Amino acid sequence: MEQWLNLVQEIGFPIFVSFYLLHRLEAKLVAIHDVLVSLKLK
């Protein structure tokens, strides 16, 4: 049981943080894309 806990702490947490940061970055990239498309259409 202790080995599983160590595995989650060492691998699971960094994976969770990575997915969270990628999700935030994706939202910002979509916003930038929308602005660029709107500028192109003007």
C-alpha distance matrix in Angstrom:
0.0 3.8 5.4 5.3 6.5 8.8 9.9 10.9 12.6 14.4 15.5 15.2 17.2 20.0 20.3 20.8 23.3 25.1 25.6 26.8 29.2 30.4 31.1 33.2 35.0 35.8 37.4 39.6 40.6 41.7 43.8 45.3 46.1 47.8 49.9 51.0 51.9 53.9 55.7 56.6 58.1 60.3
3.8 0.0 3.8 5.4 5.1 6.3 8.6 10.0 10.6 12.3 14.1 14.4 15.8 18.4 19.5 20.0 22.0 24.0 25.0 26.0 28.2 29.7 30.6 32.4 34.1 35.3 36.9 38.7 39.8 41.3 43.2 44.6 45.6 47.4 49.3 50.3 51.5 53.5 55.1 56.1 57.7 59.9
5.4 3.8 0.0 3.8 5.4 5.1 6.1 8.7 9.9 10.5 11.9 12.9 14.9 16.9 17.7 18.9 21.0 22.4 23.5 25.0 27.0 28.1 29.4 31.4 32.7 33.8 35.8 37.5 38.3 39.8 42.0 43.2 44.0 46.0 48.0 48.7 49.9 52.1 53.6 54.4 56.2 58.4
5.3 5.4 3.8 0.0 3.8 5.4 4.9 6.2 8.6 9.8 10.3 10.4 12.8 15.2 15.4 16.2 18.8 20.2 20.8 22.4 24.6 25.7 26.6 28.8 30.3 31.1 33.0 35.0 35.8 37.1 39.3 40.7 41.4 43.2 45.3 46.2 47.2 49.3 51.0 51.8 53.4 55.7
6.5 5.1 5.4 3.8 0.0 3.8 5.4 5.2 6.2 8.6 10.0 9.6 11.0 13.8 14.7 15.0 17.1 19.2 20.1 21.0 23.2 24.8 25.6 27.4 29.1 30.3 31.9 33.7 34.9 36.3 38.1 39.6 40.6 42.4 44.3 45.4 46.6 48.5 50.1 51.1 52.8 54.9
8.8 6.3 5.1 5.4 3.8 0.0 3.8 5.5 5.0 6.0 8.4 9.4 10.5 12.5 14.0 15.0 16.6 18.3 19.8 21.0 22.7 24.2 25.6 27.2 28.6 30.0 31.9 33.4 34.4 36.1 38.0 39.1 40.2 42.2 44.0 44.8 46.2 48.3 49.7 50.6 52.5 54.6
9.9 8.6 6.1 4.9 5.4 3.8 0.0 3.8 5.4 5.2 5.8 7.1 9.4 11.0 11.6 13.2 15.2 16.3 17.6 19.3 21.0 22.1 23.5 25.5 26.7 27.8 29.9 31.6 32.3 33.9 36.0 37.1 37.9 40.0 42.0 42.7 43.9 46.1 47.6 48.3 50.1 52.4
10.9 10.0 8.7 6.2 5.2 5.5 3.8 0.0 3.8 5.6 5.4 4.5 6.6 9.2 9.6 10.3 12.6 14.2 15.1 16.4 18.5 19.8 20.8 22.7 24.3 25.3 27.2 29.0 29.9 31.4 33.4 34.7 35.6 37.5 39.5 40.4 41.6 43.6 45.2 46.1 47.8 50.0
12.6 10.6 9.9 8.6 6.2 5.0 5.4 3.8 0.0 3.8 5.8 5.8 5.6 8.1 10.0 10.5 11.7 13.8 15.4 16.2 17.8 19.7 21.0 22.3 23.8 25.4 27.1 28.6 29.8 31.5 33.2 34.4 35.7 37.6 39.2 40.2 41.7 43.6 45.0 46.1 48.0 49.9
14.4 12.3 10.5 9.8 8.6 6.0 5.2 5.6 3.8 0.0 3.8 6.2 6.5 7.1 9.2 11.0 11.8 13.0 15.2 16.5 17.5 19.1 21.0 22.4 23.3 25.0 27.1 28.3 29.1 31.1 33.0 33.8 35.0 37.2 38.8 39.5 41.0 43.2 44.4 45.3 47.3 49.4
15.5 14.1 11.9 10.3 10.0 8.4 5.8 5.4 5.8 3.8 0.0 3.8 5.7 5.7 6.3 8.7 10.3 10.8 12.5 14.5 15.7 16.6 18.5 20.4 21.2 22.4 24.8 26.2 26.7 28.6 30.7 31.6 32.4 34.7 36.5 37.1 38.4 40.7 42.0 42.7 44.7 46.9
15.2 14.4 12.9 10.4 9.6 9.4 7.1 4.5 5.8 6.2 3.8 0.0 3.8 5.7 5.2 6.1 8.7 9.9 10.6 12.3 14.3 15.3 16.5 18.6 19.9 20.9 22.9 24.7 25.5 27.0 29.1 30.4 31.2 33.1 35.1 36.0 37.1 39.2 40.8 41.6 43.4 45.6
17.2 15.8 14.9 12.8 11.0 10.5 9.4 6.6 5.6 6.5 5.7 3.8 0.0 3.8 5.4 5.0 6.2 8.6 10.0 10.5 12.3 14.2 15.4 16.7 18.3 19.9 21.5 23.0 24.2 25.9 27.6 28.8 30.1 32.0 33.6 34.7 36.2 38.0 39.4 40.6 42.4 44.3
20.0 18.4 16.9 15.2 13.8 12.5 11.0 9.2 8.1 7.1 5.7 5.7 3.8 0.0 3.8 5.4 5.1 6.0 8.6 9.8 10.5 12.1 14.1 15.4 16.2 18.0 20.1 21.2 22.1 24.2 26.0 26.8 28.0 30.2 31.7 32.5 34.1 36.2 37.3 38.3 40.4 42.3
20.3 19.5 17.7 15.4 14.7 14.0 11.6 9.6 10.0 9.2 6.3 5.2 5.4 3.8 0.0 3.8 5.5 5.0 6.2 8.6 9.9 10.5 12.2 14.3 15.2 16.2 18.5 20.1 20.6 22.3 24.5 25.5 26.3 28.5 30.4 31.1 32.3 34.5 36.0 36.7 38.6 40.8
20.8 20.0 18.9 16.2 15.0 15.0 13.2 10.3 10.5 11.0 8.7 6.1 5.0 5.4 3.8 0.0 3.8 5.4 5.3 6.2 8.7 9.9 10.6 12.5 14.3 15.3 16.9 18.8 19.9 21.3 23.2 24.6 25.6 27.4 29.3 30.4 31.6 33.5 35.1 36.2 37.8 39.8
23.3 22.0 21.0 18.8 17.1 16.6 15.2 12.6 11.7 11.8 10.3 8.7 6.2 5.1 5.5 3.8 0.0 3.8 5.5 5.1 6.2 8.5 9.9 10.7 12.2 14.1 15.7 16.9 18.2 20.1 21.6 22.7 24.2 26.1 27.5 28.7 30.3 32.0 33.4 34.6 36.5 38.3
25.1 24.0 22.4 20.2 19.2 18.3 16.3 14.2 13.8 13.0 10.8 9.9 8.6 6.0 5.0 5.4 3.8 0.0 3.8 5.4 5.2 6.1 8.5 10.0 10.4 12.0 14.4 15.5 16.1 18.2 20.1 20.9 22.0 24.2 25.8 26.5 28.1 30.2 31.4 32.4 34.4 36.4
25.6 25.0 23.5 20.8 20.1 19.8 17.6 15.1 15.4 15.2 12.5 10.6 10.0 8.6 6.2 5.3 5.5 3.8 0.0 3.8 5.5 5.0 6.1 8.7 9.8 10.3 12.4 14.4 15.0 16.3 18.5 19.9 20.6 22.5 24.5 25.4 26.5 28.6 30.2 31.1 32.8 34.9
26.8 26.0 25.0 22.4 21.0 21.0 19.3 16.4 16.2 16.5 14.5 12.3 10.5 9.8 8.6 6.2 5.1 5.4 3.8 0.0 3.8 5.5 5.2 6.4 8.7 9.9 11.0 12.8 14.4 15.7 17.2 18.8 20.1 21.6 23.4 24.8 26.1 27.7 29.3 30.6 32.2 34.0
29.2 28.2 27.0 24.6 23.2 22.7 21.0 18.5 17.8 17.5 15.7 14.3 12.3 10.5 9.9 8.7 6.2 5.2 5.5 3.8 0.0 3.8 5.4 5.1 6.1 8.5 10.0 10.8 12.2 14.3 15.6 16.6 18.2 20.1 21.4 22.6 24.3 26.0 27.2 28.6 30.5 32.2
30.4 29.7 28.1 25.7 24.8 24.2 22.1 19.8 19.7 19.1 16.6 15.3 14.2 12.1 10.5 9.9 8.5 6.1 5.0 5.5 3.8 0.0 3.8 5.4 5.0 6.0 8.6 9.9 10.2 12.1 14.2 15.1 16.0 18.2 19.9 20.7 22.1 24.2 25.5 26.4 28.3 30.4
31.1 30.6 29.4 26.6 25.6 25.6 23.5 20.8 21.0 21.0 18.5 16.5 15.4 14.1 12.2 10.6 9.9 8.5 6.1 5.2 5.4 3.8 0.0 3.8 5.4 5.1 6.4 8.9 9.9 10.7 12.7 14.5 15.3 16.8 18.8 20.1 21.1 22.9 24.7 25.8 27.3 29.3
33.2 32.4 31.4 28.8 27.4 27.2 25.5 22.7 22.3 22.4 20.4 18.6 16.7 15.4 14.3 12.5 10.7 10.0 8.7 6.4 5.1 5.4 3.8 0.0 3.8 5.4 5.3 6.5 8.8 10.1 11.0 12.7 14.5 15.7 17.1 18.8 20.3 21.6 23.2 24.8 26.3 27.9
35.0 34.1 32.7 30.3 29.1 28.6 26.7 24.3 23.8 23.3 21.2 19.9 18.3 16.2 15.2 14.3 12.2 10.4 9.8 8.7 6.1 5.0 5.4 3.8 0.0 3.8 5.4 5.2 6.2 8.6 9.9 10.6 12.2 14.3 15.5 16.5 18.3 20.1 21.2 22.5 24.5 26.2
35.8 35.3 33.8 31.1 30.3 30.0 27.8 25.3 25.4 25.0 22.4 20.9 19.9 18.0 16.2 15.3 14.1 12.0 10.3 9.9 8.5 6.0 5.1 5.4 3.8 0.0 3.8 5.4 5.0 6.2 8.6 9.8 10.4 12.3 14.3 15.2 16.3 18.3 19.9 20.9 22.5 24.6
37.4 36.9 35.8 33.0 31.9 31.9 29.9 27.2 27.1 27.1 24.8 22.9 21.5 20.1 18.5 16.9 15.7 14.4 12.4 11.0 10.0 8.6 6.4 5.3 5.4 3.8 0.0 3.8 5.5 5.2 6.4 8.8 9.9 10.7 12.6 14.4 15.5 16.7 18.7 20.1 21.4 23.2
39.6 38.7 37.5 35.0 33.7 33.4 31.6 29.0 28.6 28.3 26.2 24.7 23.0 21.2 20.1 18.8 16.9 15.5 14.4 12.8 10.8 9.9 8.9 6.5 5.2 5.4 3.8 0.0 3.8 5.4 5.1 6.2 8.6 9.9 10.7 12.4 14.3 15.5 16.7 18.5 20.2 21.6
40.6 39.8 38.3 35.8 34.9 34.4 32.3 29.9 29.8 29.1 26.7 25.5 24.2 22.1 20.6 19.9 18.2 16.1 15.0 14.4 12.2 10.2 9.9 8.8 6.2 5.0 5.5 3.8 0.0 3.8 5.4 5.0 6.1 8.6 9.9 10.5 12.2 14.2 15.3 16.4 18.4 20.3
41.7 41.3 39.8 37.1 36.3 36.1 33.9 31.4 31.5 31.1 28.6 27.0 25.9 24.2 22.3 21.3 20.1 18.2 16.3 15.7 14.3 12.1 10.7 10.1 8.6 6.2 5.2 5.4 3.8 0.0 3.8 5.4 5.0 6.2 8.7 9.9 10.5 12.3 14.2 15.2 16.6 18.7
43.8 43.2 42.0 39.3 38.1 38.0 36.0 33.4 33.2 33.0 30.7 29.1 27.6 26.0 24.5 23.2 21.6 20.1 18.5 17.2 15.6 14.2 12.7 11.0 9.9 8.6 6.4 5.1 5.4 3.8 0.0 3.8 5.4 5.1 6.3 8.7 10.0 10.7 12.5 14.3 15.6 17.0
45.3 44.6 43.2 40.7 39.6 39.1 37.1 34.7 34.4 33.8 31.6 30.4 28.8 26.8 25.5 24.6 22.7 20.9 19.9 18.8 16.6 15.1 14.5 12.7 10.6 9.8 8.8 6.2 5.0 5.4 3.8 0.0 3.8 5.5 5.2 6.2 8.6 9.9 10.6 12.4 14.4 15.7
46.1 45.6 44.0 41.4 40.6 40.2 37.9 35.6 35.7 35.0 32.4 31.2 30.1 28.0 26.3 25.6 24.2 22.0 20.6 20.1 18.2 16.0 15.3 14.5 12.2 10.4 9.9 8.6 6.1 5.0 5.4 3.8 0.0 3.8 5.4 5.1 6.1 8.6 9.9 10.5 12.4 14.5
47.8 47.4 46.0 43.2 42.4 42.2 40.0 37.5 37.6 37.2 34.7 33.1 32.0 30.2 28.5 27.4 26.1 24.2 22.5 21.6 20.1 18.2 16.8 15.7 14.3 12.3 10.7 9.9 8.6 6.2 5.1 5.5 3.8 0.0 3.8 5.5 5.1 6.1 8.6 9.9 10.7 12.6
49.9 49.3 48.0 45.3 44.3 44.0 42.0 39.5 39.2 38.8 36.5 35.1 33.6 31.7 30.4 29.3 27.5 25.8 24.5 23.4 21.4 19.9 18.8 17.1 15.5 14.3 12.6 10.7 9.9 8.7 6.3 5.2 5.4 3.8 0.0 3.8 5.4 5.1 6.2 8.6 10.0 10.9
51.0 50.3 48.7 46.2 45.4 44.8 42.7 40.4 40.2 39.5 37.1 36.0 34.7 32.5 31.1 30.4 28.7 26.5 25.4 24.8 22.6 20.7 20.1 18.8 16.5 15.2 14.4 12.4 10.5 9.9 8.7 6.2 5.1 5.5 3.8 0.0 3.8 5.4 5.1 6.2 8.7 10.2
51.9 51.5 49.9 47.2 46.6 46.2 43.9 41.6 41.7 41.0 38.4 37.1 36.2 34.1 32.3 31.6 30.3 28.1 26.5 26.1 24.3 22.1 21.1 20.3 18.3 16.3 15.5 14.3 12.2 10.5 10.0 8.6 6.1 5.1 5.4 3.8 0.0 3.8 5.4 5.0 6.3 8.9
53.9 53.5 52.1 49.3 48.5 48.3 46.1 43.6 43.6 43.2 40.7 39.2 38.0 36.2 34.5 33.5 32.0 30.2 28.6 27.7 26.0 24.2 22.9 21.6 20.1 18.3 16.7 15.5 14.2 12.3 10.7 9.9 8.6 6.1 5.1 5.4 3.8 0.0 3.8 5.4 5.2 6.5
55.7 55.1 53.6 51.0 50.1 49.7 47.6 45.2 45.0 44.4 42.0 40.8 39.4 37.3 36.0 35.1 33.4 31.4 30.2 29.3 27.2 25.5 24.7 23.2 21.2 19.9 18.7 16.7 15.3 14.2 12.5 10.6 9.9 8.6 6.2 5.1 5.4 3.8 0.0 3.8 5.4 5.4
56.6 56.1 54.4 51.8 51.1 50.6 48.3 46.1 46.1 45.3 42.7 41.6 40.6 38.3 36.7 36.2 34.6 32.4 31.1 30.6 28.6 26.4 25.8 24.8 22.5 20.9 20.1 18.5 16.4 15.2 14.3 12.4 10.5 9.9 8.6 6.2 5.0 5.4 3.8 0.0 3.8 5.6
58.1 57.7 56.2 53.4 52.8 52.5 50.1 47.8 48.0 47.3 44.7 43.4 42.4 40.4 38.6 37.8 36.5 34.4 32.8 32.2 30.5 28.3 27.3 26.3 24.5 22.5 21.4 20.2 18.4 16.6 15.6 14.4 12.4 10.7 10.0 8.7 6.3 5.2 5.4 3.8 0.0 3.8
60.3 59.9 58.4 55.7 54.9 54.6 52.4 50.0 49.9 49.4 46.9 45.6 44.3 42.3 40.8 39.8 38.3 36.4 34.9 34.0 32.2 30.4 29.3 27.9 26.2 24.6 23.2 21.6 20.3 18.7 17.0 15.7 14.5 12.6 10.9 10.2 8.9 6.5 5.4 5.6 3.8 0.0
